[in-house]
Amino acid sequence: MASNSFKDTLQTAVQVNKDHQYALKVYTERLEAELEAVDKLLEAAEFDEEESHLEIAGCIQVTGACKPSGLLSSTELLSQDSPFYDDAACRQRFLSLTEYHPMRPKELESLAEAVRLENRRLHAYEALKRGEHVFVSQYSMRDLESTDDLDWGRIAAKVITDSSAFSQRSAKECEIRWLGDRHPKFNHSPWAVSEIDAAKAMVESCQEGDVDWVSIAEQLGTRRSPVDVMRHTISRKAHVWDAESDRRLVEAVRKYGTESWSLVARAVSEDAQINSCQNRWYRTLDPSIRRGNWSSEEDAQLRLAVDLYGHAWMEVASVIPGRNNEQCRDRWTERLNPKVPRGKWTAEEDTRLISAVKEFGVGRWKEVSERVGTGRTDNMVSPLHIFQCQFQRRYSVAIATTSSEVRTAQTPVGWCDRYK
């Protein structure tokens, strides 16, 4: 009996050891996969800062594949002796006029340095004309910020050389950017409410269509640029999406693609914002996005993707066909995240919910969910408050929309459970 018991115990121990080894093997493989994914992400992150301006919509890496290349490079096509020069130059002009390439921070730094160098050159030239030694002549910071007699061609060449600009900056572009926005005389600090009110009052005193923005900026006396004053005083009409604007958006995306949203927004409406058009397309109109219930296979893919990428929802969505980042985030948060409680609400949670709604008001569900503090999401607390509003008369509950209107009320414990 004792030997049989020892034998059974030994076999059990061996089996447990094998199971443990298998679990360790699976865990090791998972760690290796995660480390490999991290290495790939680090390799992707180690890029030249000079190339950070390139907008990459997405890429697929194929092991052993070679980068595609044409018969002729763009430089060769734009060569003066190229038979395709006229067509290539026409295309280059089209891209420069239709694509928006804002100046990056490094270009703005190069622009400021180029202006200072140009002023030093002019100052040295004037010193030589006066017979003074170039390095003996003194000049102040104000001299280096002068806008008189600047050679903007030299400045533009300096900007292009220093910043390796993706798009060629013209002399006129550098001049407009410096004189109209980047000169140190302009104030770029956040606007105060009183400052905005004063600027709006000045604009309202002018006749419609006859506003001298330069004069108003000077009268305001806070060193704001005319464009900045116009931006903060004109209320832009909010664009409302309807069937007609949706149709124009679909046609614009078909015509311009998803890489030229400024052109798309312009084609939709003069009031349409770029971000609004992007959100409307990707959230509502994009035919490649699946709507409706998630399948078990999609849920399994989402779990694996979250294990691999965490909460980087753009990366997660890239491996789940037909779902965007918001759909993946909401599905994980509301249904699949094991850390989010899904049981019935407790009496303490009911009390915290009602107190949080009294404090923050209706609609601020993110703050309400954080104040509840039990892991309930903003979408989970919002419907419950709607239930409460529907039955507040029945239970004599009064919830205010602002903290200043809070009224005390007797609320039955556990009402959420009955309507969950």
C-alpha positions as a Markdown table, in Angstrom:
| # | Residue | x | y | z |
|---|---|---|---|---|
| 1 | Met | 0.0 | 0.0 | 0.0 |
| 2 | Ala | 2.7 | 2.4 | 1.0 |
| 3 | Ser | 4.7 | 1.6 | -2.2 |
| 4 | Asn | 1.6 | 2.2 | -4.4 |
| 5 | Ser | 0.9 | 5.5 | -2.6 |
| 6 | Phe | 4.5 | 6.6 | -3.2 |
| 7 | Lys | 4.3 | 5.5 | -6.8 |
| 8 | Asp | 1.1 | 7.5 | -7.4 |
| 9 | Thr | 2.6 | 10.5 | -5.7 |
| 10 | Leu | 5.7 | 10.2 | -7.8 |
| 11 | Gln | 3.6 | 10.0 | -11.0 |
| 12 | Thr | 1.5 | 12.9 | -10.0 |
| 13 | Ala | 4.7 | 15.0 | -9.2 |
| 14 | Val | 6.2 | 14.0 | -12.6 |
| 15 | Gln | 2.9 | 15.0 | -14.4 |
| 16 | Val | 2.7 | 18.3 | -12.5 |
| 17 | Asn | 6.4 | 19.0 | -13.4 |
| 18 | Lys | 5.6 | 18.3 | -17.1 |
| 19 | Asp | 2.6 | 20.6 | -17.0 |
| 20 | His | 4.7 | 23.3 | -15.3 |
| 21 | Gln | 7.4 | 22.9 | -18.0 |
| 22 | Tyr | 4.8 | 23.2 | -20.7 |
| 23 | Ala | 3.4 | 26.3 | -19.1 |
| 24 | Leu | 6.9 | 27.8 | -18.8 |
| 25 | Lys | 7.5 | 26.9 | -22.5 |
| 26 | Val | 4.3 | 28.7 | -23.6 |
| 27 | Tyr | 5.1 | 31.7 | -21.4 |
| 28 | Thr | 8.7 | 31.8 | -22.8 |
| 29 | Glu | 7.4 | 31.7 | -26.4 |
| 30 | Arg | 5.0 | 34.5 | -25.6 |
| 31 | Leu | 7.8 | 36.6 | -24.1 |
| 32 | Glu | 10.0 | 35.9 | -27.1 |
| 33 | Ala | 7.2 | 37.0 | -29.4 |
| 34 | Glu | 6.6 | 40.2 | -27.4 |
| 35 | Leu | 10.4 | 40.9 | -27.4 |
| 36 | Glu | 10.5 | 40.4 | -31.1 |
| 37 | Ala | 7.6 | 42.8 | -31.5 |
| 38 | Val | 9.3 | 45.4 | -29.3 |
| 39 | Asp | 12.5 | 45.0 | -31.3 |
| 40 | Lys | 10.5 | 45.7 | -34.5 |
| 41 | Leu | 8.9 | 48.7 | -32.9 |
| 42 | Leu | 12.3 | 50.0 | -31.8 |
| 43 | Glu | 13.7 | 49.6 | -35.3 |
| 44 | Ala | 10.7 | 51.5 | -36.7 |
| 45 | Ala | 11.2 | 54.2 | -34.2 |
| 46 | Glu | 14.9 | 54.7 | -35.0 |
| 47 | Phe | 14.5 | 56.9 | -38.0 |
| 48 | Asp | 16.2 | 60.1 | -39.1 |
| 49 | Glu | 14.7 | 63.2 | -37.6 |
| 50 | Glu | 15.0 | 64.8 | -41.0 |
| 51 | Glu | 12.5 | 62.4 | -42.4 |
| 52 | Ser | 9.9 | 62.8 | -39.6 |
| 53 | His | 7.9 | 65.1 | -41.9 |
| 54 | Leu | 7.0 | 62.3 | -44.3 |
| 55 | Glu | 3.4 | 61.2 | -43.7 |
| 56 | Ile | 3.2 | 57.4 | -44.0 |
| 57 | Ala | -0.4 | 56.2 | -44.1 |
| 58 | Gly | 0.6 | 52.6 | -43.5 |
| 59 | Cys | 3.0 | 49.9 | -44.8 |
| 60 | Ile | 3.3 | 46.2 | -45.1 |
| 61 | Gln | 6.7 | 44.6 | -44.5 |
| 62 | Val | 7.5 | 41.5 | -46.6 |
| 63 | Thr | 10.7 | 39.6 | -45.6 |
| 64 | Gly | 13.2 | 39.6 | -48.4 |
| 65 | Ala | 11.3 | 42.2 | -50.5 |
| 66 | Cys | 13.1 | 45.0 | -52.3 |
| 67 | Lys | 12.0 | 48.6 | -52.3 |
| 68 | Pro | 10.3 | 49.3 | -55.7 |
| 69 | Ser | 11.9 | 51.8 | -57.9 |
| 70 | Gly | 11.1 | 53.3 | -61.3 |
| 71 | Leu | 13.2 | 53.4 | -64.4 |
| 72 | Leu | 14.1 | 57.1 | -63.7 |
| 73 | Ser | 14.3 | 58.9 | -60.4 |
| 74 | Ser | 12.4 | 62.2 | -59.9 |
| 75 | Thr | 15.7 | 64.0 | -60.0 |
| 76 | Glu | 16.4 | 62.6 | -63.5 |
| 77 | Leu | 12.9 | 63.4 | -64.7 |
| 78 | Leu | 13.4 | 67.0 | -63.6 |
| 79 | Ser | 16.7 | 67.3 | -65.3 |
| 80 | Gln | 16.9 | 70.1 | -67.9 |
| 81 | Asp | 18.0 | 67.6 | -70.6 |
| 82 | Ser | 15.2 | 65.1 | -69.7 |
| 83 | Pro | 12.6 | 64.5 | -72.5 |
| 84 | Phe | 10.0 | 64.4 | -69.7 |
| 85 | Tyr | 11.1 | 67.6 | -68.1 |
| 86 | Asp | 8.0 | 69.6 | -69.1 |
| 87 | Asp | 5.6 | 67.0 | -67.8 |
| 88 | Ala | 7.6 | 66.4 | -64.6 |
| 89 | Ala | 7.8 | 70.2 | -63.9 |
| 90 | Cys | 4.1 | 70.5 | -64.5 |
| 91 | Arg | 3.4 | 67.7 | -62.0 |
| 92 | Gln | 5.9 | 69.3 | -59.5 |
| 93 | Arg | 4.1 | 72.7 | -59.7 |
| 94 | Phe | 0.7 | 70.9 | -59.3 |
| 95 | Leu | 1.9 | 69.2 | -56.1 |
| 96 | Ser | 3.4 | 72.4 | -54.7 |
| 97 | Leu | 0.2 | 74.3 | -55.2 |
| 98 | Thr | -2.3 | 71.6 | -54.0 |
| 99 | Glu | -0.4 | 69.9 | -51.1 |
| 100 | Tyr | -0.1 | 71.7 | -47.8 |
| 101 | His | 3.4 | 71.4 | -46.4 |
| 102 | Pro | 3.6 | 73.5 | -43.1 |
| 103 | Met | 7.0 | 74.6 | -41.9 |
| 104 | Arg | 8.3 | 72.2 | -39.3 |
| 105 | Pro | 10.0 | 73.4 | -36.1 |
| 106 | Lys | 13.5 | 72.8 | -37.5 |
| 107 | Glu | 12.6 | 74.9 | -40.6 |
| 108 | Leu | 11.3 | 77.7 | -38.4 |
| 109 | Glu | 14.5 | 77.7 | -36.4 |
| 110 | Ser | 16.5 | 77.7 | -39.6 |
| 111 | Leu | 14.4 | 80.7 | -40.8 |
| 112 | Ala | 15.2 | 82.7 | -37.7 |
| 113 | Glu | 18.9 | 81.9 | -37.9 |
| 114 | Ala | 19.0 | 82.7 | -41.6 |
| 115 | Val | 17.4 | 86.1 | -40.9 |
| 116 | Arg | 20.0 | 86.8 | -38.2 |
| 117 | Leu | 22.9 | 85.7 | -40.5 |
| 118 | Glu | 21.5 | 88.0 | -43.3 |
| 119 | Asn | 21.4 | 90.9 | -40.9 |
| 120 | Arg | 25.0 | 90.2 | -39.8 |
| 121 | Arg | 26.0 | 90.1 | -43.5 |
| 122 | Leu | 24.3 | 93.5 | -44.1 |
| 123 | His | 25.8 | 94.9 | -41.0 |
| 124 | Ala | 29.3 | 93.8 | -41.9 |
| 125 | Tyr | 28.9 | 95.2 | -45.4 |
| 126 | Glu | 27.8 | 98.6 | -44.0 |
| 127 | Ala | 30.8 | 98.5 | -41.6 |
| 128 | Leu | 33.2 | 98.0 | -44.5 |
| 129 | Lys | 31.6 | 100.9 | -46.4 |
| 130 | Arg | 32.2 | 103.1 | -43.4 |
| 131 | Gly | 35.8 | 101.9 | -43.2 |
| 132 | Glu | 35.3 | 100.0 | -39.9 |
| 133 | His | 36.6 | 96.6 | -39.0 |
| 134 | Val | 33.8 | 94.0 | -39.5 |
| 135 | Phe | 34.4 | 92.3 | -36.1 |
| 136 | Val | 34.9 | 95.6 | -34.2 |
| 137 | Ser | 31.6 | 97.1 | -35.2 |
| 138 | Gln | 28.9 | 96.4 | -32.5 |
| 139 | Tyr | 25.3 | 95.5 | -33.2 |
| 140 | Ser | 22.4 | 94.8 | -31.0 |
| 141 | Met | 19.7 | 92.1 | -31.1 |
| 142 | Arg | 17.4 | 94.6 | -32.6 |
| 143 | Asp | 19.8 | 95.0 | -35.5 |
| 144 | Leu | 19.7 | 91.2 | -36.1 |
| 145 | Glu | 15.9 | 91.4 | -36.2 |
| 146 | Ser | 15.7 | 94.2 | -38.8 |
| 147 | Thr | 13.6 | 93.6 | -41.8 |
| 148 | Asp | 15.2 | 96.2 | -44.1 |
| 149 | Asp | 17.0 | 95.3 | -47.3 |
| 150 | Leu | 16.9 | 91.5 | -46.6 |
| 151 | Asp | 17.8 | 89.2 | -49.4 |
| 152 | Trp | 15.0 | 86.6 | -49.1 |
| 153 | Gly | 16.5 | 84.5 | -51.8 |
| 154 | Arg | 19.6 | 83.9 | -49.6 |
| 155 | Ile | 17.4 | 83.3 | -46.6 |
| 156 | Ala | 15.3 | 80.7 | -48.5 |
| 157 | Ala | 18.4 | 78.9 | -49.7 |
| 158 | Lys | 19.7 | 78.8 | -46.1 |
| 159 | Val | 16.4 | 77.3 | -44.9 |
| 160 | Ile | 16.4 | 74.6 | -47.6 |
| 161 | Thr | 20.1 | 73.7 | -46.9 |
| 162 | Asp | 19.9 | 73.6 | -43.1 |
| 163 | Ser | 16.6 | 71.7 | -42.8 |
| 164 | Ser | 16.7 | 69.5 | -45.8 |
| 165 | Ala | 13.1 | 70.6 | -46.5 |
| 166 | Phe | 10.8 | 68.1 | -48.3 |
| 167 | Ser | 9.2 | 70.9 | -50.2 |
| 168 | Gln | 11.3 | 73.8 | -51.6 |
| 169 | Arg | 10.7 | 77.0 | -49.7 |
| 170 | Ser | 10.5 | 80.0 | -51.9 |
| 171 | Ala | 11.8 | 83.4 | -51.1 |
| 172 | Lys | 8.3 | 84.9 | -50.9 |
| 173 | Glu | 7.1 | 82.0 | -48.6 |
| 174 | Cys | 9.9 | 82.7 | -46.2 |
| 175 | Glu | 9.3 | 86.5 | -46.3 |
| 176 | Ile | 5.6 | 86.1 | -45.6 |
| 177 | Arg | 6.1 | 83.6 | -42.8 |
| 178 | Trp | 8.7 | 85.8 | -41.1 |
| 179 | Leu | 7.1 | 89.2 | -41.5 |
| 180 | Gly | 3.6 | 88.0 | -40.9 |
| 181 | Asp | 4.0 | 85.5 | -38.0 |
| 182 | Arg | 7.5 | 84.5 | -36.8 |
| 183 | His | 9.1 | 87.8 | -36.2 |
| 184 | Pro | 9.9 | 88.2 | -32.4 |
| 185 | Lys | 7.8 | 91.3 | -32.3 |
| 186 | Phe | 4.7 | 89.1 | -32.4 |
| 187 | Asn | 3.1 | 87.7 | -29.2 |
| 188 | His | 2.4 | 84.0 | -29.4 |
| 189 | Ser | 1.3 | 83.5 | -25.8 |
| 190 | Pro | -2.3 | 82.2 | -25.0 |
| 191 | Trp | -5.0 | 84.8 | -25.4 |
| 192 | Ala | -6.7 | 86.1 | -22.3 |
| 193 | Val | -10.5 | 86.3 | -22.2 |
| 194 | Ser | -10.4 | 90.1 | -21.8 |
| 195 | Glu | -8.1 | 90.4 | -24.8 |
| 196 | Ile | -10.5 | 88.4 | -27.0 |
| 197 | Asp | -13.5 | 90.5 | -25.8 |
| 198 | Ala | -11.6 | 93.7 | -26.6 |
| 199 | Ala | -10.7 | 92.5 | -30.1 |
| 200 | Lys | -14.2 | 91.4 | -30.8 |
| 201 | Ala | -15.6 | 94.8 | -29.7 |
| 202 | Met | -13.2 | 96.5 | -32.2 |
| 203 | Val | -14.3 | 94.2 | -35.0 |
| 204 | Glu | -18.0 | 94.8 | -34.2 |
| 205 | Ser | -17.5 | 98.5 | -34.4 |
| 206 | Cys | -16.4 | 98.2 | -38.0 |
| 207 | Gln | -18.7 | 98.0 | -41.0 |
| 208 | Glu | -19.2 | 94.5 | -42.3 |
| 209 | Gly | -16.7 | 93.6 | -45.0 |
| 210 | Asp | -14.5 | 96.7 | -44.2 |
| 211 | Val | -12.2 | 95.5 | -41.4 |
| 212 | Asp | -8.6 | 96.7 | -41.3 |
| 213 | Trp | -7.0 | 93.8 | -39.4 |
| 214 | Val | -3.6 | 95.5 | -39.3 |
| 215 | Ser | -5.1 | 98.6 | -37.7 |
| 216 | Ile | -7.1 | 96.5 | -35.2 |
| 217 | Ala | -4.0 | 94.5 | -34.2 |
| 218 | Glu | -2.1 | 97.8 | -33.6 |
| 219 | Gln | -5.0 | 99.3 | -31.6 |
| 220 | Leu | -5.2 | 96.1 | -29.5 |
| 221 | Gly | -1.7 | 96.8 | -28.3 |
| 222 | Thr | -0.7 | 93.3 | -27.3 |
| 223 | Arg | 1.7 | 92.6 | -30.2 |
| 224 | Arg | -0.6 | 90.1 | -31.9 |
| 225 | Ser | -0.4 | 89.5 | -35.6 |
| 226 | Pro | -3.3 | 90.6 | -37.8 |
| 227 | Val | -3.9 | 86.9 | -38.8 |
| 228 | Asp | -4.0 | 85.9 | -35.1 |
| 229 | Val | -6.5 | 88.7 | -34.4 |
| 230 | Met | -8.7 | 87.6 | -37.2 |
| 231 | Arg | -8.5 | 83.9 | -36.1 |
| 232 | His | -9.7 | 84.8 | -32.6 |
| 233 | Thr | -12.4 | 87.2 | -33.4 |
| 234 | Ile | -14.3 | 85.6 | -36.3 |
| 235 | Ser | -16.7 | 82.9 | -35.3 |
| 236 | Arg | -16.6 | 80.2 | -37.9 |
| 237 | Lys | -20.0 | 78.7 | -38.7 |
| 238 | Ala | -20.2 | 75.1 | -37.6 |
| 239 | His | -20.7 | 72.6 | -40.4 |
| 240 | Val | -23.7 | 70.3 | -40.0 |
| 241 | Trp | -23.5 | 66.9 | -41.8 |
| 242 | Asp | -26.5 | 66.0 | -43.9 |
| 243 | Ala | -27.1 | 63.7 | -46.9 |
| 244 | Glu | -25.9 | 66.3 | -49.4 |
| 245 | Ser | -22.6 | 67.0 | -47.6 |
| 246 | Asp | -22.0 | 63.3 | -47.1 |
| 247 | Arg | -22.4 | 62.9 | -50.9 |
| 248 | Arg | -19.9 | 65.7 | -51.5 |
| 249 | Leu | -17.5 | 64.1 | -49.0 |
| 250 | Val | -17.7 | 60.7 | -50.8 |
| 251 | Glu | -17.1 | 62.3 | -54.2 |
| 252 | Ala | -14.2 | 64.4 | -52.8 |
| 253 | Val | -12.5 | 61.4 | -51.3 |
| 254 | Arg | -13.0 | 59.5 | -54.5 |
| 255 | Lys | -11.3 | 62.4 | -56.4 |
| 256 | Tyr | -8.5 | 63.4 | -54.0 |
| 257 | Gly | -8.0 | 60.3 | -51.9 |
| 258 | Thr | -7.3 | 60.2 | -48.2 |
| 259 | Glu | -4.0 | 62.0 | -48.2 |
| 260 | Ser | -5.3 | 65.5 | -49.2 |
| 261 | Trp | -7.9 | 66.4 | -46.6 |
| 262 | Ser | -7.5 | 70.1 | -47.1 |
| 263 | Leu | -8.7 | 69.7 | -50.7 |
| 264 | Val | -11.5 | 67.3 | -49.5 |
| 265 | Ala | -12.7 | 69.8 | -46.9 |
| 266 | Arg | -12.7 | 72.6 | -49.4 |
| 267 | Ala | -14.8 | 70.5 | -51.8 |
| 268 | Val | -17.3 | 69.7 | -49.1 |
| 269 | Ser | -18.1 | 73.1 | -47.7 |
| 270 | Glu | -16.4 | 76.4 | -46.9 |
| 271 | Asp | -17.3 | 75.7 | -43.2 |
| 272 | Ala | -16.1 | 72.1 | -43.2 |
| 273 | Gln | -13.0 | 71.5 | -41.0 |
| 274 | Ile | -10.3 | 69.0 | -42.0 |
| 275 | Asn | -10.6 | 67.0 | -38.8 |
| 276 | Ser | -14.4 | 66.9 | -39.2 |
| 277 | Cys | -14.1 | 65.5 | -42.7 |
| 278 | Gln | -11.6 | 62.9 | -41.5 |
| 279 | Asn | -13.8 | 61.8 | -38.6 |
| 280 | Arg | -16.9 | 61.7 | -40.7 |
| 281 | Trp | -15.3 | 59.5 | -43.3 |
| 282 | Tyr | -13.5 | 57.0 | -41.1 |
| 283 | Arg | -16.3 | 56.7 | -38.5 |
| 284 | Thr | -19.4 | 56.8 | -40.8 |
| 285 | Leu | -18.8 | 56.7 | -44.6 |
| 286 | Asp | -15.7 | 54.6 | -45.2 |
| 287 | Pro | -17.1 | 51.5 | -47.0 |
| 288 | Ser | -14.2 | 49.4 | -45.8 |
| 289 | Ile | -15.3 | 49.7 | -42.1 |
| 290 | Arg | -17.5 | 46.9 | -40.9 |
| 291 | Arg | -20.6 | 47.8 | -38.9 |
| 292 | Gly | -22.6 | 45.7 | -36.5 |
| 293 | Asn | -21.8 | 42.9 | -34.1 |
| 294 | Trp | -18.4 | 41.5 | -33.6 |
| 295 | Ser | -17.7 | 37.8 | -34.3 |
| 296 | Ser | -16.0 | 35.5 | -32.0 |
| 297 | Glu | -13.0 | 35.4 | -34.4 |
| 298 | Glu | -12.7 | 39.2 | -34.3 |
| 299 | Asp | -12.8 | 39.1 | -30.5 |
| 300 | Ala | -10.0 | 36.5 | -30.5 |
| 301 | Gln | -8.0 | 38.7 | -32.9 |
| 302 | Leu | -8.6 | 41.7 | -30.7 |
| 303 | Arg | -7.4 | 39.9 | -27.5 |
| 304 | Leu | -4.2 | 38.8 | -29.3 |
| 305 | Ala | -3.7 | 42.3 | -30.7 |
| 306 | Val | -4.1 | 44.0 | -27.3 |
| 307 | Asp | -1.6 | 41.4 | -25.8 |
| 308 | Leu | 0.9 | 42.5 | -28.5 |
| 309 | Tyr | 0.3 | 46.2 | -28.9 |
| 310 | Gly | -1.3 | 47.2 | -25.6 |
| 311 | His | -3.6 | 50.2 | -25.9 |
| 312 | Ala | -2.0 | 51.5 | -29.1 |
| 313 | Trp | -5.3 | 51.4 | -30.9 |
| 314 | Met | -4.1 | 52.4 | -34.3 |
| 315 | Glu | -1.7 | 49.5 | -34.3 |
| 316 | Val | -4.4 | 47.2 | -32.9 |
| 317 | Ala | -6.8 | 48.2 | -35.7 |
| 318 | Ser | -4.2 | 47.6 | -38.3 |
| 319 | Val | -4.3 | 43.8 | -37.7 |
| 320 | Ile | -8.2 | 43.6 | -37.5 |
| 321 | Pro | -9.6 | 44.0 | -41.0 |
| 322 | Gly | -12.7 | 46.2 | -41.3 |
| 323 | Arg | -12.5 | 47.7 | -37.8 |
| 324 | Asn | -11.1 | 51.2 | -37.0 |
| 325 | Asn | -9.2 | 52.2 | -33.8 |
| 326 | Glu | -12.4 | 53.6 | -32.1 |
| 327 | Gln | -14.3 | 50.3 | -32.7 |
| 328 | Cys | -11.4 | 48.3 | -31.3 |
| 329 | Arg | -11.1 | 50.6 | -28.2 |
| 330 | Asp | -14.8 | 50.5 | -27.5 |
| 331 | Arg | -15.1 | 46.8 | -27.9 |
| 332 | Trp | -12.2 | 46.1 | -25.6 |
| 333 | Thr | -13.2 | 48.6 | -23.0 |
| 334 | Glu | -16.9 | 47.7 | -22.9 |
| 335 | Arg | -16.9 | 44.0 | -23.5 |
| 336 | Leu | -13.5 | 42.2 | -23.4 |
| 337 | Asn | -11.3 | 44.0 | -20.8 |
| 338 | Pro | -11.2 | 41.6 | -17.9 |
| 339 | Lys | -10.4 | 44.5 | -15.5 |
| 340 | Val | -13.7 | 46.2 | -16.1 |
| 341 | Pro | -16.4 | 45.0 | -13.7 |
| 342 | Arg | -19.5 | 43.6 | -15.4 |
| 343 | Gly | -21.6 | 42.5 | -12.5 |
| 344 | Lys | -24.6 | 44.2 | -10.9 |
| 345 | Trp | -24.1 | 47.6 | -9.5 |
| 346 | Thr | -23.7 | 47.8 | -5.7 |
| 347 | Ala | -25.5 | 50.2 | -3.4 |
| 348 | Glu | -22.2 | 52.0 | -2.9 |
| 349 | Glu | -21.7 | 52.5 | -6.6 |
| 350 | Asp | -25.3 | 53.8 | -6.9 |
| 351 | Thr | -24.5 | 56.4 | -4.3 |
| 352 | Arg | -21.2 | 57.4 | -5.9 |
| 353 | Leu | -22.9 | 57.7 | -9.3 |
| 354 | Ile | -25.6 | 60.0 | -8.1 |
| 355 | Ser | -23.1 | 62.1 | -6.1 |
| 356 | Ala | -20.8 | 62.4 | -9.2 |
| 357 | Val | -23.7 | 63.4 | -11.5 |
| 358 | Lys | -24.7 | 66.1 | -9.0 |
| 359 | Glu | -21.1 | 67.4 | -8.9 |
| 360 | Phe | -20.2 | 67.3 | -12.6 |
| 361 | Gly | -23.6 | 67.5 | -14.3 |
| 362 | Val | -25.1 | 65.6 | -17.2 |
| 363 | Gly | -22.9 | 64.7 | -20.1 |
| 364 | Arg | -19.5 | 64.7 | -18.4 |
| 365 | Trp | -19.5 | 61.0 | -18.1 |
| 366 | Lys | -15.7 | 60.5 | -18.2 |
| 367 | Glu | -15.4 | 62.6 | -15.0 |
| 368 | Val | -18.4 | 60.8 | -13.5 |
| 369 | Ser | -16.9 | 57.4 | -14.2 |
| 370 | Glu | -13.6 | 58.4 | -12.7 |
| 371 | Arg | -15.4 | 59.6 | -9.5 |
| 372 | Val | -17.3 | 56.4 | -9.2 |
| 373 | Gly | -13.9 | 54.8 | -9.1 |
| 374 | Thr | -14.7 | 51.1 | -9.5 |
| 375 | Gly | -13.6 | 50.7 | -13.1 |
| 376 | Arg | -17.0 | 51.5 | -14.7 |
| 377 | Thr | -16.5 | 53.2 | -18.0 |
| 378 | Asp | -18.1 | 56.4 | -19.2 |
| 379 | Asn | -20.4 | 54.5 | -21.5 |
| 380 | Met | -21.5 | 52.3 | -18.6 |
| 381 | Val | -22.5 | 55.2 | -16.3 |
| 382 | Ser | -24.3 | 57.2 | -19.0 |
| 383 | Pro | -27.2 | 54.8 | -19.6 |
| 384 | Leu | -27.7 | 54.3 | -15.9 |
| 385 | His | -28.2 | 58.0 | -15.4 |
| 386 | Ile | -30.7 | 58.0 | -18.3 |
| 387 | Phe | -32.6 | 55.2 | -16.4 |
| 388 | Gln | -32.5 | 57.4 | -13.3 |
| 389 | Cys | -34.0 | 60.3 | -15.2 |
| 390 | Gln | -36.8 | 58.1 | -16.6 |
| 391 | Phe | -37.8 | 57.0 | -13.1 |
| 392 | Gln | -36.9 | 60.1 | -11.0 |
| 393 | Arg | -40.5 | 61.0 | -10.6 |
| 394 | Arg | -41.4 | 57.5 | -9.4 |
| 395 | Tyr | -38.7 | 57.6 | -6.8 |
| 396 | Ser | -38.8 | 61.4 | -6.1 |
| 397 | Val | -35.2 | 61.8 | -7.3 |
| 398 | Ala | -34.0 | 65.2 | -8.4 |
| 399 | Ile | -30.6 | 65.5 | -10.1 |
| 400 | Ala | -29.3 | 68.9 | -11.2 |
| 401 | Thr | -27.3 | 69.6 | -14.3 |
| 402 | Thr | -24.8 | 71.8 | -12.5 |
| 403 | Ser | -23.3 | 71.8 | -9.1 |
| 404 | Ser | -24.9 | 75.1 | -8.2 |
| 405 | Glu | -28.3 | 73.6 | -8.7 |
| 406 | Val | -27.8 | 70.5 | -6.6 |
| 407 | Arg | -30.9 | 69.5 | -4.6 |
| 408 | Thr | -31.0 | 66.8 | -2.0 |
| 409 | Ala | -33.2 | 63.8 | -2.6 |
| 410 | Gln | -34.0 | 60.4 | -1.2 |
| 411 | Thr | -32.7 | 57.8 | -3.6 |
| 412 | Pro | -33.6 | 54.1 | -3.2 |
| 413 | Val | -30.6 | 51.8 | -2.9 |
| 414 | Gly | -30.2 | 49.3 | -5.6 |
| 415 | Trp | -32.5 | 50.9 | -8.2 |
| 416 | Cys | -29.8 | 50.3 | -10.9 |
| 417 | Asp | -30.1 | 46.6 | -10.4 |
| 418 | Arg | -33.8 | 46.5 | -11.2 |
| 419 | Tyr | -33.2 | 48.2 | -14.6 |
| 420 | Lys | -29.9 | 46.7 | -15.6 |
